[in-house]
Amino acid sequence: MSVAGAWRTRRQRYALVGEICPDCHRHIFPPRDVCPHCSQPAGPLHTLSGRGEVYSFTRMHHAPKGFEQQRPYAVALVKLDEGPMVTAQLTDVDLQEIHIGMRVEMVTRKLKEEGEEGQILYGYKFRPLMATGD
Amino acid sequence: MLNQPAFPVGIVGYGAYIPRYRLPGSEISRVWSGGAERSPVKEKAVPGLDEDTATMSIEAARNALARAAIDPTHIRAVWVGSESHPYAVKPTGTIVAEAIGAIPATQAADWQFACKAGTEALQAGMGFVGSGMAAYVLAIGMDTAQGRPGDALEYTAGAGGAAFLLGPAEEAVAVVERSLSYVSDTTDFWRRPATHYPSHAERFSGDPGYFGHVVPAARRMMELVDTAPQDYDHVVVHQPNVKFPVRAMSQLGFTPAQWRAGLLVPEIGNTYAGSALVGLTAILDEAEPGQTILMVSYGSGAGSDAFHIRVTERIREVQGRAPRTWDYIRRRVAIDYALYVRYRGKLAAR
């Protein structure tokens, strides 16, 4: 990803910043000009909770360029609690433990490093929902 | 009063982060001594392939924010202390500030003072809040420490740390009633630019390094606030191994009951700039209102920061709002030396 491309998308990648449509009130991710549900102009920025569940997934043993060092890993369609579906890597998970419907939460991780001298690209991934203290 | 903030300052939110992988000391001993050496810790925390000081700081910061429940745009500085910043030039602080929504009206910078970088940020943050320049400051100590393969420090060089959101004492879960620093030019551990692994001066790093700063800093603090070791409910000091902190705290007159909650090094190793700070999060997770805590950090090069802290009634409201430090310690996945070599990028050819 170019430095400019990474810069433009940094908020959505780091923190799942999307939008809420002012007309149909549905959540939109990633942010865009027009609401994909009602075709009205999209609304103000809104940070999604980051919670959701695995809708579908695949295990990657042959990774595309730039991701070879991470193999094997899993990519999932995650249905967020607010509605939008996102594609993302799963992390901090045993590949055999992943199942459809698994509760997950967003974490900001390193997506890839562009060589030894290039930029480091950070973004959202999902991990199994961590048990909290109470 | 000189050397203290004009307005009282406290911790309004705190959060820990420890990655899930663990390398048992027995694995290092197996590879480098045929099992003959005894590891100074049970195991150490190891970051995953997609983790670094920035990502770990982001999660700790989110936990601190969840506890404080404040608007992140009111944060006036995001300061990250570490000796493993992902970039040599470009601040970790801006990455963290962007991820938590603290931008754009915030300072964001990185601190470097070996293992003392995190408490250095904490003290500076006290000055910022305590002078009225800031409503809130986020001070982080976080590291993915590098241990040279086969070196004694490989057993302990761990990963983890903590984030502290400082703010007005009246909103605090713990008030920092006094802080001080104690430094000297002591070259006990260092890393030159463009080298990957640190060098150290073997036994010299104990005394005059570690003991020569931790012990007098703690003594000065107790003189200043007129306390004795038995007045503290908890004590936590920098933890490069188990032996050093236990010897220092015993020498000062503390007992195991006082250091139990904060001594995490047997489980996660030395988290460098995060070491004393992540110990403090484990203490706060179980602290009760009115309890007193003494924290003393240590960074090579060399110096200590000491903090006299009093827990407030608010602590009970926030403890359960984010994962506790032991939630992270318990989600452990043991790895062997080969996976460790891969995860830490130590393979020569790949």
Interface residues (C-beta under 8 A of the other chain):
Chain A: R10 R11 Y14 A15 T47 Q69 Q70 Q89 T91 D92 D94 V107 T108 R109 K110 L111 I120 Y122 K125 M130 A131 T132 G133 D134
Chain B: R20 G48 L49 D50 E51 D52 A54 T55 I58 E59 P86 Y87 I95 E98 A99 I100 G101 D285 Q319 G320 A322 P323 R324 D327 R331 V333 R350
